[in-house]
Amino acid sequence: MDTYRAFLAIIISFVILIGYQYFFVGFDKPPVSTETVVKKTEKTEPVKSVASTAEITKPQPEQKAAAQPAVPTRSARKITVDTALYTAVLSENGGAIESFILKEHTETSKAHSPGKQLVMTTPDQGFPLKFSWGSAVAQDLLFDSDGQEVTFGENGKAVLTMKALTESGLEIERTFTFDTKKYLIDLAVKVTNTSAQPLQGIAQLHQINSPFEGAKSSVSMLFSGPAAFISGALQEVKSKEFAEGAKTLQGKMDWAGYEGNYFLCAILPLEDAGATFTMQGTEALTTMQVAGNLDTLKPGAAKKYSYHIFYGPKKLTLLKEIGFNLDKAINFGWFDVVAKPTLWLLNFFHDFFGNYGIAIILVTVLFKAVFWPITQKGMKSMKNMQKLQPKMVKIKEKYKNDPAKMNQEVMGLYKTYKVNPLGGCLPMVLQIPVFFALYKVLLQCIELRHAPFMLWITDLSAPDRLWIGLNLPYLGGIPVLTLLMGASMFFQQKLSPTTADPAQAKIMMFLPVIFTFMFLNFASGLVLYWFVNNLLAILQQYMINRGNKPAAA
């Protein structure tokens, strides 16, 4: 039973720290709604052909073939929009956003680091938020803007209008409305048929993204890619699902776009009818389109399409305030019921102390206090099990040829001394959901990104490294906090009740080494939590070993 408990502890530990990344991520998504339609095409289409495929039905017989847009006679101008939260650069080439730099979030934690850039593509790859309708291919439209400067009024808002006229007689007018204190941008697109014949097309707003964080980022293991809240469920689509062809989700859409661990670029269509979200490409470069229904415009007729655009941080309070289920982009999965209160506690303590490292310590202490009585019983049970080891050895020796009788005597021993053989494991099992919740919060909440703690720990979302002037192989610097965590775990094992089983003793003493290696590249915020939790466990074990009963927390 002792060896079983040791192996159980190791298995649980591996499930928590490594198995979670491979077996739990993805299982915590809501099932696909019955309204959601997924379809595959034969092969991935080039970016420029996406708009033309939107013409689901052929033009009416009386329609003439649309002429190709004329070659631009001038270069596209760029318009800079500077708000309190971001600086954006829009281009008259397709009305795209070529740059979107956040002011309150930086690229790195280093001093004088530039603001975080959310448009990670190059001119050759293309830029997001181009619009297409029917034969008006988004990539070929040159717009005329009503000015190269955007001026904010006393209400904190500014408007930018762009117009383009195709040779087929389709006039497209894009109107952006910016708010200097909000990440949310309003986009209205008015399409007018100025030709003498009916025109058909589907309104499509195009999105193209590369991952926001580098491949070597500490959060690169987490999901990054196309996502949508459609038909009442969050859909996060991995690149392997559209590697061989475009994939389309269809239904009532709240938002769709591209998300990383900390940032989100989303399109919120404001039409009542259902929309489709199509994605294709690779993990390194994903093209997406949010499309409506097929529309027919008679000569002189017009139609207006309205959207909200969100380019900004995935901060829970901010996304909840905006609405449209944007807060569902922060996906804590099965542990949402624990994770969100934990995040609230972190922010609550941070408001008082101004340091997320201190907030993590206080949350750890609070959670330890809640589980103190349960852990107390578990530790006492292990202590009592230790006292029974000599008697159990005698029983096993006496009935080694009669397993049934040996088990009967062992169970009788447990009953006589009122010992629960699983009492030591139960507290660990009960705390697994709490650990998962803390794990997801500390790894996903943007509040910890680049948040300093003290001394060498300048980013609680990154692995801790003390730079000594030498670039150590694999590590770079010295993982001081991780080594302290491993040492605390080793000391905790030394204080814990020992067993007469040599195999179990060796396994348990090797466990701190395994944990230390596993934690080397974990976020320092998570290592800090585990270190403090170990220190509190050492204190509790010391009090039990001295025979003192702590006051109820």
Stockholm file with secondary structure:
# STOCKHOLM 1.0

chainA/1-553         MDTYRAFLAIIISFVILIGYQYFFVGFDKPPVSTETVVKKTEKTEPVKSVASTAEITKPQPEQKAAAQPAVPTRSARKITVDTALYTAVLSENGGAIESFILKEHTETSKAHSPGKQLVMTTPDQGFPLKFSWGSAVAQDLLFDSDGQEVTFGENGKAVLTMKALTESGLEIERTFTFDTKKYLIDLAVKVTNTSAQPLQGIAQLHQINSPFEGAKSSVSMLFSGPAAFISGALQEVKSKEFAEGAKTLQGKMDWAGYEGNYFLCAILPLEDAGATFTMQGTEALTTMQVAGNLDTLKPGAAKKYSYHIFYGPKKLTLLKEIGFNLDKAINFGWFDVVAKPTLWLLNFFHDFFGNYGIAIILVTVLFKAVFWPITQKGMKSMKNMQKLQPKMVKIKEKYKNDPAKMNQEVMGLYKTYKVNPLGGCLPMVLQIPVFFALYKVLLQCIELRHAPFMLWITDLSAPDRLWIGLNLPYLGGIPVLTLLMGASMFFQQKLSPTTADPAQAKIMMFLPVIFTFMFLNFASGLVLYWFVNNLLAILQQYMINRGNKPAAA
#=GR chainA/1-553 SS CHHHHHHHHHHHHHIIIIIIIIIITTTTSCCCCTTCCCEECSSCCCGGGHHHHTCCSCCCTTCCCCCCCCCCSSCCCEEEEECSSEEEEEETBTTCEEEEEEEEEESSSSTTCCEEECCCCCTTTCCSCCEEETTBCGGGCBCEESCSBCCCCTTSEEEEEEEEECTTSEEEEEEEEEETTCSEEEEEEEEEECSSSCEEEEEEEEEEECCSSCTTSTTTTSCCEEEEEETTEEEECCGGGSSSSCEEEEECEEEEEEECSSEEEEEEECCSSCEEEEEEECSSSEEEEEEEEEEEECTTCEEEEEEEEEEEECCHHHHHHHCTTGGGGSCCGGGHHHHHHHHHHHHHHHHHHSCHHHHHHHHHHHHHHHHHHHHHHHHHHHHHHHHHHHHHHHHHHHTTTCHHHHHHHHHHHHHHTTCCTTTTTHHHHHHHHHHHHHHHHHHHCGGGTTCCCBTTBCCTTSCCCBCCSSCBTTTBSBCHHHHHHHHHHHHHHHHSCCCSCHHHHHHHHHHHHHHHHHHTTSCHHHHHHHHHHHHHHHHHHHHHHTTCCCCCC
#=GC SS_cons         CHHHHHHHHHHHHHIIIIIIIIIITTTTSCCCCTTCCCEECSSCCCGGGHHHHTCCSCCCTTCCCCCCCCCCSSCCCEEEEECSSEEEEEETBTTCEEEEEEEEEESSSSTTCCEEECCCCCTTTCCSCCEEETTBCGGGCBCEESCSBCCCCTTSEEEEEEEEECTTSEEEEEEEEEETTCSEEEEEEEEEECSSSCEEEEEEEEEEECCSSCTTSTTTTSCCEEEEEETTEEEECCGGGSSSSCEEEEECEEEEEEECSSEEEEEEECCSSCEEEEEEECSSSEEEEEEEEEEEECTTCEEEEEEEEEEEECCHHHHHHHCTTGGGGSCCGGGHHHHHHHHHHHHHHHHHHSCHHHHHHHHHHHHHHHHHHHHHHHHHHHHHHHHHHHHHHHHHHHTTTCHHHHHHHHHHHHHHTTCCTTTTTHHHHHHHHHHHHHHHHHHHCGGGTTCCCBTTBCCTTSCCCBCCSSCBTTTBSBCHHHHHHHHHHHHHHHHSCCCSCHHHHHHHHHHHHHHHHHHTTSCHHHHHHHHHHHHHHHHHHHHHHTTCCCCCC
//
